[in-house]
Amino acid sequence: MNATAKEVMQFIKENDVKFIRLAFCDLFGMQKNISIMPDELEAVFNDGISFDASAIKGFSDVTMSDLLLFPDPSTLSVLPWRPQQGRVARFYCEIRHPNGEIFECDSRAILKRVLAKCEKMGYVCNVGAECEFYLFKTDAAGNPLLEPHDNGGYLDISPLDRGENVRREICLTLADMGLHPECSHHEQGPGQNEVDFKFSNAMSGADNIMTFKTVVKALSLRNGLFASFMPKPLLNKAGNGMHINLSLTENGYNIFKNGNVAQNKVVEGFIAGILEKIREITLFLNPITNSYERLGAFEAPRFVSWSYNNRSQLVRIPAASGDKIRMELRSPDTACNPYIALALIIEAGLNGIKKGLALPKAIDKNLYDSDIVKALTLQKLPESLKEAINITKTSVFVKEIIGEGVLEKYIREKEAEAEEFEKAESKEEFYIDKYFLRI
């Protein structure tokens, strides 16, 4: 057991922690956990704790079902909404085979490999996510209704915005856990909300997204509400996106800082690399059938393009100053596995740097105007899960980053999902039955 683990053990003793959750996510971004008592933690640090991988979607079959969780001591967090006497703590974990090898479907490990390449090239990638979600009412038994919590719109205040107390509680809870929400507000849709994170390193950024979803779900439930991160829970209203802000630092300096991408070949190559590979990786950024209801409407992108400030673009360079200057990727949604999504996005950017890719011309036009679009020749993002699958199946790039075995498992599950969707009599009923309670 290393020094950090020993410090964590001491913290747990001194802070009345009586229950410990060991968390990880499956291949598709659904969080799972095993709970242990504090007396077991030292043994788990040393030897891990086993679980049945055949019961986790996309992991293993019954013939190779034993896997082990090893807590990452740097991810210790006390859960503020749980009891303050006999407190509950949580770790994110590595997943290993019994022989000690990292499990190939451990998505944190996939991101870790990419970040090691990034560091070897001399860069640190910083990430800040903008996560949107809907709040819905519940019935007398606590079951969610497809009825928004309010009828507010963008940046509205009380009484139109009825979510301000819940958002405040969410932000204060996140701050207690060491996360840094920058701002929060009501979004465009009725009952729709957004919380934006201050940038951090990419691994913390992915962990923060997982933590954020847990906090939002837990505190909404405590307030008699149901939170949904489904990309398009209301088909005629704004969708839930997860805009990802990225920047690169070199020797502690933000190389996006001058704000003009054409003046820095590294920045230009990074953005160009993401644009080049975006169609190949969309399956992992927009991973469910419902994701494709969102794209192309209510400021969600449809085309592979970029510009400054312009919210109709896939990539925009927001108006900002100093260390806040970055690129914003606007297509992802919160149904994704954030570890794999960030691994593919960052690797695509690094690939663009290595190849010295040049950016296409910025499109300083409104791409929601059909007359303007007709005059342009632009690649489209995939328009369905099935199309995204077919593009990714032939991607050598994706296979190299996440591994052939992982890709085969992911594709197999997603093909079954797309086929099930095609057979559904009602897409609205399919979305609600398949995703509403789980995402």
C-alpha positions as CSV (number, residue, x, y, z in Angstrom):
1,M,0.0,0.0,0.0
2,N,1.5,3.3,-1.1
3,A,1.8,6.5,1.0
4,T,-1.3,8.1,-0.5
5,A,-3.4,5.1,0.4
6,K,-2.1,5.2,4.0
7,E,-3.1,8.9,4.2
8,V,-6.5,8.0,2.9
9,M,-6.9,5.3,5.5
10,Q,-6.0,7.9,8.2
11,F,-8.5,10.4,6.8
12,I,-11.3,7.8,6.9
13,K,-10.5,7.0,10.6
14,E,-10.4,10.7,11.6
15,N,-13.6,11.7,9.7
16,D,-16.1,9.1,11.0
17,V,-16.4,7.4,7.6
18,K,-18.4,4.2,8.1
19,F,-19.3,3.2,4.6
20,I,-17.3,3.2,1.4
21,R,-18.5,3.0,-2.2
22,L,-16.1,1.6,-4.8
23,A,-17.4,3.1,-8.1
24,F,-16.6,2.3,-11.8
25,C,-18.6,2.6,-15.0
26,D,-19.5,0.0,-17.6
27,L,-18.5,0.3,-21.3
28,F,-21.5,2.5,-21.9
29,G,-21.0,5.0,-19.1
30,M,-23.4,3.7,-16.6
31,Q,-22.0,4.0,-13.1
32,K,-21.8,0.9,-10.9
33,N,-20.5,0.4,-7.4
34,I,-19.7,-2.1,-4.6
35,S,-19.9,-0.9,-0.9
36,I,-17.6,-2.0,1.8
37,M,-17.0,-1.2,5.5
38,P,-13.8,0.7,6.4
39,D,-12.1,-2.3,8.0
40,E,-12.0,-3.9,4.6
41,L,-10.3,-1.0,2.8
42,E,-6.7,-1.9,3.5
43,A,-7.2,-5.4,2.1
44,V,-9.0,-4.0,-1.0
45,F,-6.1,-1.5,-1.6
46,N,-3.7,-4.5,-1.6
47,D,-5.7,-7.3,-3.2
48,G,-8.8,-5.7,-4.8
49,I,-12.4,-6.9,-4.5
50,S,-14.0,-9.2,-7.0
51,F,-17.2,-8.8,-8.9
52,D,-19.2,-10.7,-11.5
53,A,-18.1,-9.1,-14.8
54,S,-20.6,-11.3,-16.8
55,A,-23.4,-9.3,-15.1
56,I,-22.1,-6.0,-16.4
57,K,-23.2,-5.0,-19.9
58,G,-20.3,-5.3,-22.4
59,F,-17.7,-6.7,-20.0
60,S,-17.3,-10.5,-20.0
61,D,-19.1,-13.8,-20.3
62,V,-19.5,-16.4,-17.6
63,T,-16.4,-18.3,-18.6
64,M,-14.1,-15.3,-17.6
65,S,-16.4,-13.5,-15.1
66,D,-14.0,-12.7,-12.3
67,L,-12.6,-9.1,-12.3
68,L,-11.2,-7.0,-9.4
69,L,-11.7,-3.4,-8.4
70,F,-8.7,-1.5,-7.0
71,P,-9.7,2.0,-5.6
72,D,-7.7,5.0,-6.8
73,P,-6.8,6.8,-3.6
74,S,-6.6,10.2,-5.3
75,T,-10.3,10.1,-6.0
76,L,-11.5,9.9,-2.4
77,S,-14.6,12.0,-1.9
78,V,-17.0,12.2,1.1
79,L,-20.7,12.3,-0.1
80,P,-22.2,15.4,1.6
81,W,-25.8,14.4,1.0
82,R,-25.3,11.2,3.0
83,P,-25.5,11.1,6.8
84,Q,-22.9,13.3,8.6
85,Q,-22.5,10.8,11.4
86,G,-21.2,7.5,10.0
87,R,-20.3,9.2,6.8
88,V,-20.2,7.7,3.3
89,A,-17.1,8.1,1.0
90,R,-16.5,7.1,-2.6
91,F,-13.5,6.1,-4.7
92,Y,-13.3,5.6,-8.4
93,C,-11.5,2.3,-9.2
94,E,-9.2,0.6,-11.6
95,I,-10.5,-2.7,-13.0
96,R,-8.0,-5.6,-13.3
97,H,-7.9,-9.3,-14.3
98,P,-7.0,-11.7,-11.4
99,N,-3.5,-11.8,-12.8
100,G,-3.1,-8.1,-12.3
101,E,-3.4,-7.0,-15.9
102,I,-5.6,-4.0,-16.6
103,F,-9.1,-5.0,-17.9
104,E,-9.4,-3.9,-21.6
105,C,-12.9,-2.4,-21.0
106,D,-11.7,-0.3,-18.1
107,S,-12.6,3.1,-19.7
108,R,-10.5,5.1,-17.2
109,A,-7.5,3.1,-18.3
110,I,-8.3,3.9,-21.9
111,L,-8.3,7.6,-21.1
112,K,-5.1,7.2,-19.0
113,R,-3.2,5.8,-21.9
114,V,-4.2,8.7,-24.2
115,L,-3.2,11.2,-21.5
116,A,0.2,9.6,-21.2
117,K,0.7,10.2,-24.9
118,C,-0.4,13.8,-24.5
119,E,2.1,14.3,-21.7
120,K,4.9,12.6,-23.7
121,M,4.3,15.2,-26.4
122,G,4.7,17.9,-23.8
123,Y,1.1,18.9,-23.3
124,V,-1.6,18.8,-20.6
125,C,-5.2,18.8,-21.9
126,N,-7.6,20.7,-19.7
127,V,-11.3,20.0,-19.9
128,G,-14.5,21.8,-18.6
129,A,-17.9,20.4,-19.3
130,E,-21.2,22.2,-19.7
131,C,-23.9,19.6,-18.6
132,E,-27.6,20.1,-19.3
133,F,-30.4,18.2,-17.7
134,Y,-34.2,18.3,-17.3
135,L,-36.1,18.3,-14.0
136,F,-39.4,16.4,-14.1
137,K,-42.2,16.1,-11.5
138,T,-42.9,12.8,-9.8
139,D,-46.2,11.2,-8.7
140,A,-47.2,10.5,-5.1
141,A,-45.2,7.3,-5.1
142,G,-42.1,9.1,-6.3
143,N,-42.2,7.7,-9.9
144,P,-41.1,10.2,-12.6
145,L,-43.7,11.9,-14.8
146,L,-42.9,13.2,-18.3
147,E,-44.0,16.7,-17.0
148,P,-41.4,19.4,-16.6
149,H,-40.8,21.0,-13.2
150,D,-41.5,24.5,-14.6
151,N,-42.1,26.5,-17.8
152,G,-39.1,28.7,-17.6
153,G,-36.8,29.5,-20.5
154,Y,-33.2,30.6,-21.0
155,L,-31.8,32.5,-18.0
156,D,-35.3,33.0,-16.5
157,I,-35.7,33.6,-12.8
158,S,-38.3,32.7,-10.2
159,P,-41.2,32.2,-10.4
160,L,-40.8,31.0,-14.0
161,D,-37.6,29.2,-12.9
162,R,-38.5,26.7,-10.1
163,G,-35.2,25.0,-10.2
164,E,-33.0,27.6,-8.6
165,N,-33.0,26.0,-5.1
166,V,-32.1,22.6,-6.5
167,R,-29.3,24.1,-8.7
168,R,-27.9,26.0,-5.7
169,E,-27.9,22.8,-3.6
170,I,-26.2,20.9,-6.4
171,C,-23.5,23.6,-6.8
172,L,-22.9,23.8,-3.0
173,T,-22.7,20.0,-2.8
174,L,-20.2,19.9,-5.7
175,A,-18.1,22.6,-4.1
176,D,-18.1,20.6,-0.8
177,M,-16.7,17.6,-2.8
178,G,-13.9,19.7,-4.2
179,L,-15.4,20.3,-7.7
180,H,-15.6,23.8,-9.1
181,P,-18.9,24.7,-10.7
182,E,-18.4,28.1,-12.5
183,C,-22.0,29.0,-13.1
184,S,-25.5,27.6,-13.3
185,H,-28.8,28.7,-14.9
186,H,-32.1,27.8,-16.4
187,E,-31.7,26.6,-20.0
188,Q,-34.0,26.9,-23.0
189,G,-36.4,24.1,-22.4
190,P,-39.1,23.9,-19.7
191,G,-37.6,22.4,-16.6
192,Q,-34.1,22.4,-18.3
193,N,-31.0,23.4,-16.3
194,E,-27.3,23.7,-16.9
195,V,-24.2,23.7,-14.6
196,D,-20.8,24.6,-16.1
197,F,-17.5,23.3,-14.6
198,K,-14.2,25.2,-14.2
199,F,-11.6,23.4,-16.3
200,S,-9.4,20.7,-14.8
201,N,-7.1,18.0,-16.1
202,A,-8.9,15.5,-18.4
203,M,-9.1,12.6,-16.0
204,S,-10.6,14.8,-13.3
205,G,-12.9,16.3,-15.9
206,A,-14.3,12.8,-16.7
207,D,-14.6,11.9,-13.1
208,N,-16.4,15.2,-12.4
209,I,-19.0,14.4,-15.1
210,M,-19.7,11.0,-13.5
211,T,-19.9,12.7,-10.0
212,F,-22.1,15.5,-11.3
213,K,-24.7,13.1,-12.7
214,T,-24.8,11.2,-9.4
215,V,-25.2,14.4,-7.4
216,V,-27.9,15.8,-9.7
217,K,-29.9,12.5,-9.6
218,A,-29.5,12.2,-5.8
219,L,-30.4,15.8,-4.9
220,S,-33.3,16.0,-7.3
221,L,-34.8,12.8,-5.8
222,R,-34.4,14.4,-2.3
223,N,-36.4,17.4,-3.6
224,G,-39.2,15.2,-4.9
225,L,-38.0,15.6,-8.6
226,F,-36.5,13.4,-11.3
227,A,-33.5,14.5,-13.2
228,S,-33.0,13.3,-16.8
229,F,-29.8,13.5,-18.9
230,M,-31.5,11.9,-21.8
231,P,-30.4,13.8,-24.9
232,K,-34.0,14.6,-26.1
233,P,-36.6,13.8,-23.4
234,L,-39.1,16.2,-25.0
235,L,-39.0,15.8,-28.8
236,N,-40.2,19.3,-29.6
237,K,-38.0,21.1,-27.0
238,A,-34.3,21.8,-26.6
239,G,-32.1,18.8,-26.1
240,N,-29.6,18.0,-23.3
241,G,-26.0,18.5,-24.6
242,M,-22.7,18.2,-22.9
243,H,-20.5,20.8,-24.5
244,I,-16.8,20.0,-23.9
245,N,-14.3,22.9,-23.6
246,L,-10.7,21.9,-24.3
247,S,-7.4,23.7,-24.1
248,L,-3.8,22.6,-24.1
249,T,-1.1,23.8,-21.8
250,E,2.7,23.6,-22.5
251,N,5.0,24.2,-19.6
252,G,2.0,25.6,-17.7
253,Y,1.1,28.1,-20.5
254,N,-2.3,27.9,-22.2
255,I,-1.4,27.8,-25.9
256,F,-4.9,28.7,-26.9
257,K,-4.3,32.0,-25.0
258,N,-4.0,34.5,-27.9
259,G,-7.5,33.5,-29.2
260,N,-6.4,33.3,-32.9
261,V,-6.1,29.7,-33.9
262,A,-4.3,30.6,-37.2
263,Q,-1.4,32.0,-35.2
264,N,-0.6,28.7,-33.5
265,K,0.0,25.6,-35.6
266,V,-0.4,23.3,-32.6
267,V,-3.8,24.7,-31.8
268,E,-4.8,24.6,-35.5
269,G,-3.7,21.0,-35.8
270,F,-5.5,20.0,-32.6
271,I,-8.8,21.4,-33.7
272,A,-8.3,20.2,-37.3
273,G,-7.6,16.7,-36.0
274,I,-10.9,16.6,-34.1
275,L,-12.8,17.8,-37.2
276,E,-11.1,15.2,-39.3
277,K,-12.1,12.3,-37.0
278,I,-15.4,13.6,-35.6
279,R,-17.6,11.4,-37.9
280,E,-15.6,8.3,-36.9
281,I,-16.0,9.0,-33.1
282,T,-19.6,10.3,-33.1
283,L,-20.9,6.8,-32.1
284,F,-19.1,7.4,-28.7
285,L,-20.1,11.0,-28.3
286,N,-23.8,10.5,-29.2
287,P,-24.2,6.8,-28.3
288,I,-28.0,6.2,-28.3
289,T,-30.8,6.4,-30.8
290,N,-32.3,9.3,-29.0
291,S,-29.0,11.3,-29.4
292,Y,-29.8,11.9,-33.1
293,E,-33.1,13.7,-32.3
294,R,-31.0,16.4,-30.7
295,L,-28.5,17.1,-33.4
296,G,-29.3,19.9,-35.8
297,A,-31.9,21.8,-33.7
298,F,-31.9,24.2,-30.8
299,E,-28.2,25.2,-31.2
300,A,-27.0,21.6,-31.5
301,P,-24.7,21.1,-34.5
302,R,-25.4,19.2,-37.7
303,F,-22.3,19.9,-39.8
304,V,-18.6,19.4,-39.5
305,S,-17.5,23.1,-39.2
306,W,-16.0,25.6,-37.0
307,S,-16.0,29.4,-36.3
308,Y,-15.4,32.0,-33.6
309,N,-18.4,32.6,-31.2
310,N,-20.9,31.1,-33.6
311,R,-23.3,28.6,-31.8
312,S,-24.5,27.0,-35.0
313,Q,-21.0,25.3,-35.4
314,L,-19.7,22.0,-34.3
315,V,-16.6,23.7,-32.9
316,R,-16.5,27.3,-31.8
317,I,-13.9,29.5,-30.1
318,P,-15.9,31.3,-27.4
319,A,-15.3,34.9,-26.6
320,A,-13.0,34.8,-23.5
321,S,-9.7,36.0,-22.1
322,G,-6.6,34.7,-20.6
323,D,-6.6,31.0,-19.4
324,K,-10.3,30.8,-20.2
325,I,-9.6,30.8,-24.0
326,R,-10.4,27.4,-25.4
327,M,-12.3,25.5,-28.1
328,E,-15.8,24.2,-27.4
329,L,-17.0,21.0,-29.0
330,R,-20.8,21.1,-29.1
331,S,-22.0,17.7,-30.3
332,P,-21.5,15.4,-27.3
333,D,-24.3,14.5,-25.0
334,T,-24.4,13.2,-21.4
335,A,-25.5,9.7,-22.5
336,C,-21.8,9.0,-23.4
337,N,-19.1,7.3,-21.4
338,P,-17.0,10.5,-20.7
339,Y,-13.7,8.6,-20.4
340,I,-13.9,7.0,-23.8
341,A,-15.4,10.1,-25.3
342,L,-12.5,12.3,-24.0
343,A,-9.9,9.7,-25.0
344,L,-11.1,9.7,-28.6
345,I,-11.5,13.5,-28.8
346,I,-8.0,14.2,-27.3
347,E,-6.3,11.5,-29.4
348,A,-7.9,13.0,-32.5
349,G,-6.5,16.4,-31.6
350,L,-3.0,14.9,-30.9
351,N,-3.2,13.1,-34.3
352,G,-3.9,16.5,-36.0
353,I,-0.9,18.0,-34.3
354,K,1.4,15.1,-35.4
355,K,0.1,15.4,-39.0
356,G,0.3,19.2,-39.0
357,L,-3.3,19.4,-40.2
358,A,-4.5,22.8,-41.4
359,L,-8.0,24.0,-40.5
360,P,-10.6,24.5,-43.2
361,K,-12.0,28.0,-43.6
362,A,-14.1,29.2,-40.7
363,I,-17.8,29.3,-41.5
364,D,-19.1,32.6,-40.1
365,K,-22.7,31.9,-41.1
366,N,-25.9,30.7,-39.4
367,L,-26.0,27.0,-40.3
368,Y,-29.6,26.7,-39.2
369,D,-30.6,28.8,-42.2
370,S,-31.5,26.3,-44.9
371,D,-30.8,28.8,-47.8
372,I,-27.2,29.4,-46.5
373,V,-26.6,25.7,-46.1
374,K,-27.6,25.0,-49.7
375,A,-24.9,27.3,-50.9
376,L,-22.2,25.4,-48.9
377,T,-20.5,22.1,-49.3
378,L,-20.2,20.7,-45.7
379,Q,-19.9,17.2,-44.3
380,K,-22.7,16.2,-42.0
381,L,-22.5,14.5,-38.7
382,P,-24.1,11.1,-38.7
383,E,-27.9,11.4,-38.7
384,S,-28.8,8.1,-36.9
385,L,-27.2,5.6,-34.6
386,K,-27.1,3.1,-37.5
387,E,-25.2,5.5,-39.7
388,A,-22.7,6.3,-36.8
389,I,-22.2,2.5,-36.3
390,N,-21.4,1.9,-40.0
391,I,-18.9,4.8,-40.0
392,T,-17.1,3.6,-36.8
393,K,-17.0,-0.1,-37.9
394,T,-14.4,0.9,-40.6
395,S,-12.4,3.2,-38.4
396,V,-8.8,2.1,-38.0
397,F,-8.3,5.1,-35.7
398,V,-10.9,4.1,-33.2
399,K,-9.8,0.5,-33.2
400,E,-6.2,1.6,-32.4
401,I,-7.3,3.8,-29.5
402,I,-9.8,1.6,-27.7
403,G,-8.7,-1.9,-28.9
404,E,-10.3,-4.3,-31.4
405,G,-12.0,-6.4,-28.7
406,V,-13.6,-3.4,-27.0
407,L,-14.8,-2.0,-30.3
408,E,-16.4,-5.3,-31.2
409,K,-18.3,-5.5,-27.9
410,Y,-19.4,-1.9,-28.2
411,I,-20.5,-2.3,-31.9
412,R,-22.4,-5.6,-31.1
413,E,-24.4,-3.9,-28.4
414,K,-25.2,-0.8,-30.4
415,E,-26.2,-2.8,-33.5
416,A,-28.7,-4.7,-31.3
417,E,-30.0,-1.4,-30.0
418,A,-30.4,0.1,-33.5
419,E,-32.2,-3.0,-34.7
420,E,-34.5,-2.9,-31.7
421,F,-35.3,0.8,-32.5
422,E,-36.1,0.0,-36.1
423,K,-38.7,-2.6,-35.0
424,A,-40.3,-0.3,-32.5
425,E,-43.9,0.8,-33.3
426,S,-43.4,4.1,-31.6
427,K,-40.1,5.9,-31.3
428,E,-41.3,8.0,-28.4
429,E,-42.3,5.0,-26.4
430,F,-39.0,3.3,-27.2
431,Y,-37.1,6.3,-26.0
432,I,-39.0,6.5,-22.7
433,D,-38.9,2.7,-22.1
434,K,-35.2,2.3,-23.0
435,Y,-33.6,5.5,-21.7
436,F,-35.7,7.8,-19.6
437,L,-35.1,6.1,-16.2
438,R,-31.5,5.1,-16.9
439,I,-29.8,8.2,-18.3
